[in-house]
Amino acid sequence: MDEIEVPHRIFEYLLTGFVEAEARDLARFYSDGKVAHPGDPFGNVFAWLWDNRRGTAMSAFAQCLATARDNTPDGVELRMDDLIRGLRFALHSTRLSDAGEFDAVERALRAEMPEHFGGRTDL
């Protein structure tokens, strides 16, 4: 795989724009109670971040959740559980799709997401 080096600030801009776009697409097609699939590209980026910059992976998930929640149609509520279930599907082509690996990801998300939302546990 070809790699390119980018300055940290540029990386942040690229990641923020990517996560925002994926979250808006997710929100546009989400219906209550369905799986909130963030997309395979998001899954691939999340998996890479998980292996290389775990804190950034957590922040990307939090940003995706917040943006998707803010952009769902009126009256539609997107919950963290819905996005976690969808993330499992988005990770299908990564090593994180293995049951034990995904269980560790899910535990970490459930433990750390409240701090990204001011301590809220009603996500």
Secondary structure by P-SEA (a helix, b strand, c coil): cbbbbbcaaaaaaaaaaaaaaaaaaaaaaccccccccccaaaaaaaaaaaaccaaaaaaaaaaaaaaaaacccccccccaaaaaaaaaaaacccccccaaaaaaaaaaaaacccccccccccc
